[in-house]
Structure formats: structure tokens, C-alpha cells
Amino acid sequence: MKDILTLVEEKLRSVREAEQALGTDSPQGLDSIDVTTAKAASNGGQKDGSKEDDQVAGKKVSIPVGALRPAQTEIIKEMAFSIAISQLLEGKFNGVDMGNIVSNDNYIMDGHHRWAAISLISPKAQVKVTKIDLPGGALVTTLNLYTKGKLGITKGNPGKGNVAEFTGNNFEGIISQAMKNGFEGEYPKTAEQVNKALSLIPGAKGDANRGKEIMKNNADQLPKEILPGAPARVQMPVIKADQVASVKTALANGEIDIEEPFSQGVKPVNESIFPLWNKIK
């Protein structure tokens, strides 16, 4: 019969393996992870004496964009709108590959403006993402270990805007102004192009004004609650679309050391979370 400490050990390990990375379920920003740990962990999964403990499955899946949730607050309304207009004119929103990573609880790690843009067009639109079998908090920490230790990036991308501002009332002025005058910026469009795009929104049936109302309603429906404890965008992982496949492979092979036992140089975030575990090690 197993003694009580053995049973506790097994329970704590099962909880940690399901929910944690680096000894915590709280998402760790880039500044919270020291460089030594990041470098050691980014390729230490096969050097810790256990070949399978760090293996994390991942695969490309198709999912309604409305089922995805933001990991960060910083999303700019005008940018998302301009991207949405371009996607409508190009017919590239349903079935598009977003080229990003998503947690097993559907938090997106990057591509927030693309996500918001497609959501403005239709929450029912299917998008392709790479889903990793870790919850959002653990996945942020894991990807930050890779970002800092493997890619050598110590600061994430700066961000502006607020997802809480995505409401029909706030988009009323943005859309009306664009329908009248078009807009400048990274993806400039004429008023004629804006009206044509709005008429192409699913359900608009060729009517730009009807498309406008649908987009306003979609803005109201866009999920506003971000990943609990998520750091600011500048502290979030930086994984480009062409790096996603490599990250998925590294996780599947257990190359990133995120679970006990840890390889030399990897320091858990907060060992005191598991006092009994530390006692019996």
C-alpha cells in the first residue's frame, strides 16, 4: 500500500502536469523569467533524466473564430476594422489559417488583430489555428521560455488599444466615417471600397447599411475577458507564423523543460507552492 506522502506526490504531479509550466499556473511575462532558466529550459527537456515528462501534443485544428478568446488587452479598434475591410474585399476570412498558437482552453497567443477582424465579419467563420495541449497560463510561460531562451527575444511587441472598447456604439462612428470618407493608414481604402466590403458581410445580402449593423452587433459579441493574470503585450511571447510549426515540434518532442524533474539551470518560478513535494524530493 502506498504511504500518504507518495499519494500526495502523485497527486501534485498530476495536477502540475495538467495545469502548470515551470512550477506555476500563473502566466509568466518575459521579465519574470531569468535568462539562465530560459536558455536551459528551451532545450533541456531531454536532459532532465525523463524523456516523456515535457512532451506536449499539438495539432492544426479548424474552429469558429467566435470560440477563441484574447490573451491580451491591447487591440486597436481601427486596425481591426481596416483589416476586416481588406479581408472582405479579398474574400479571405472563412477558412483562413491564422498562423498562430492557441491554448487548450482557446486563448490565442498572438494574431489578436486578425482574430478581432474576422470576429467583426462573422463569429461563425471557421479559422485554422495550431492548438497546443496546455492551458493558457502554462502556455504563455512555455512560449516565453522559447521566446527568450531559443529566439533571444527579451521584450515583446508594444501594444495599444483595449478589447473592452469593441462595442457597437464605439464602432458606429468608425464605420459611418469610413463609409463616407474611406480611411488612411496601413490598409487605406476609399469610401466606395468600404461600402462594397460591408455589403459582402454574411447576412448583409448586398446592403452596406445592413452590413454595418451586423458588424456592430458582432463587435458587441466579441469576447472581452482576457486570460486571467496575463501580462501586458510587451511581456507576451513573440512567435511568428513561420515559427509555429517548429514550436509545435519542439513541444511534441519534449525539448522545452517545463515539468519536474528539471534539468540543470532551470529554476521553478515558485517552489513554495508545493511544500510537500519539495520535502519528499
N, C-alpha and C positions, 0 to 999 in steps of 0.2 A: 504493500500500500504506500502511496506517495505521501510524504510529510507535507505539512502546511506550507512551508517555505517553497517547496518545489511546485506546489499547485499555484501559489501566488506568482512565482517566477513565470510559469507557463501562461497564466492569465495576463500578466503585464506585457509579456512579449506579443501575445496575440492582439492585444489592444493596440500596442505600438505599431505593429506591422500593418494593421488595418487603417490607422489614422495618422501616423506620425512620420516625420523625417528629421533626422539629427536630434532625436530625443524630445521633440515637441510637436504639438499640432498647431501651434501659433505660427502663421506665415512670417518668415524672417526676411527683412529687407537686405539689400546688398551691404549696407553699412553695418548690419548686425552680425555678419559672418566674416570672421577674420580670414586674411589671405592664406595663411598656412593651412587652415582647415579646408578652405575652398579648393586649393591645389591638391591636397592629399585626398580629399573625398572625390574629386572629379574623375579620378582613375584608380581609386583604391578599393573598389568593390570586390575585386578578385584577389586582393592582397590581405584580406582580413581573416583568412582561415575558414571562410564559409563561402561556397560557390553560388548558393541559391538565395541567401537572405536578402540580397539587394535587387533581385530580379523583379521588374515591374512590367506588366504587359501593356501594350498599346496597339491601337489599330485605327485605320481610317473608317469613319462612320458617316452616314447621312442622317441629319437631324433637323427638325423645324427650327429656324433661327429664333423663333419666339420662346423655345425651350432653354436657350442659353442665357446665362447671367453674367453681368460685368464683374470683373475682379477689381477694377479701379473706378474712381470717381470722375477723373478728368476726361471728359468727352465734349467736344465743341459742337454745338447745335448746327452752326452754319456750315462747318466742314462736312458733317454727316449728311446734311441736306444736299450740298453740292455733289457729293459722291453718289447719293441716291439718284439725282437727276441724270448723271452720266451713266449709271447702271441701267436706268430705264431706257435711255436713248440707244444704248448698245445691246439691250436685251440680255444683260448679264447679271441676273440676280437669283434666279431659281436654278438650283443645281450647281452653283458656283463653288469652287474649292477655296475656302477662306485662307488656307495655308497657315493655320495656327494650331495651337495646342489647347486642349480643353481637359479639365479635371473630370473625375468620375461622378462628381455632383454638379457638372455642367457649368462651371465657371470658366470663362475664356481668359487665357493668359496674355493674349495680345490681339491686335486687329480689332480694337474696340470701335473705331470709326466705321470700318467695313460692316461690322455686326450691326451697329446702330443704323447705318444707311439702309441695309436690307430690311431691317425691322420696320423702318419708316415706310417701305414699299409694301411689305406683307409679312406679318409674323408667321404665316404658314409656309413661306418659301423654304425649300429644303436647301441646306448647305452642307458641304463636306468639311469635316474637321478631323484632327488626329486626337483621339481620346486616350488619355493615359489613366491607368487604374490606380490613381491616388486622389484623395480629396483635395479641395482647393488649397487649404493651408499648407499641407505637406508638399503639394506640387510647386507652390511658389518657392518654398525653401529649397527644394531639389533643383529647380531650374536656376535659382540664384547661385547655387554651388557650381553648376555647369557654366553659367554666365561669367562668374568671377574667376573660377579655377581653371576652366578649359579655354574660354574665349578671352580671358584677361580684361573683361569689361567691369569697371568698378562703379560706374554710375549709369542708371537707366536713362530713358528718354524723358526730357522735361514735358510737362503737360499743363493744359489749361482747360477751362470749361467744367461743367458739372452735370452729371447724368440726371440729377434731380430736376434740372431745368427743361427736360424733354417732356413738355406738356402741349396739348392742343392750343391753349391760349398763347403760349410763347411762340409757337410755330405759325400762328395766324399772321403776324406781321412779317415774318421771314418769307413765307410763301407768297403773300399778297404783293410784297415789294418785288420779289423775283418775277412774278407773273407780269408785272407792269414794266420793269426796267431791266430784267435779267440780273446777272451778278458777275463780279470780277473774282480775282483770287486764283488759286491753283488750278481750278477746273472751271474757267469762265464760260458762261452760257448767255445767249440772248433771251429776251422775253419770249420770242417765238419758240425757241428750243425748250424753255421751261414749261410752257403751256402744252407743247406736244408731249413732253415726258409725263406730265401729270395726267394726261388723258390716257396714258398707257398703264397706269396703276391697275392691278387686278381689281375688277369691280367697277372701275370708272366708266367703262363702255364708251370710250372716246370723248368723254366730257371732262375737261380740265378742272372745272369747279367742283365736280363730283370727286375727282381725284384728290383735290386739295382737302376736302372734308375727310376722305378716307385716311390720308396721311396724318392729319391732325388727330384722328382717333387712334391711329397706330402709335403716335407719339405718347398719347396718354397710357397706352397699354405696355409700353416699353418697360421692362423690369428696372427698378430704381435701386434696389438693395444690393450693395456690393458685398464682396467676400468679407466676412467678419474678421477684423484685425488686419486687413490688407494695408500695406504701406502705400505711400504716395507713389505715383507713377515713376518718379525718378529713382525709386528704390526697387522697382519691379524688374523681373527678368527681361533680357534682351535676346530673343531668339528669332532670327529672320526666317522667312518662309522656306528658303533653300537649306536651312539648317535643321528643320523639323524632323526629317527622316533620320538624320544622324543622331539626334537626341533620343528618338524613339528606339533606335537600335541599341544605343548605349544603355538605356534603361532596361530593355529586354534582356540584355546580356549581363546585367548586374554590375556594370562598370562604375556606377556612381555609388559611393559608400554612404548610405543613408540610414542603415539599420545596425543594431548590435549583432555581432561584435564589430567594433570599428578598427580600421587599420591605423597604423602609426601616423600621428599628426592630425587625426580627426578628433575634434573636441565637441562633444554634445553641447547643445545650447543650454540645457538646464538639467543637470543630473539629479538635482534635489527633487525633481518631480517624482522620481521612483526611489525613495529611500530604501525600501526593502530589497529592490533589485540590486542596488549598489552594495547593500550589506552582504548579500549572498554571492556576489561575483568572486 
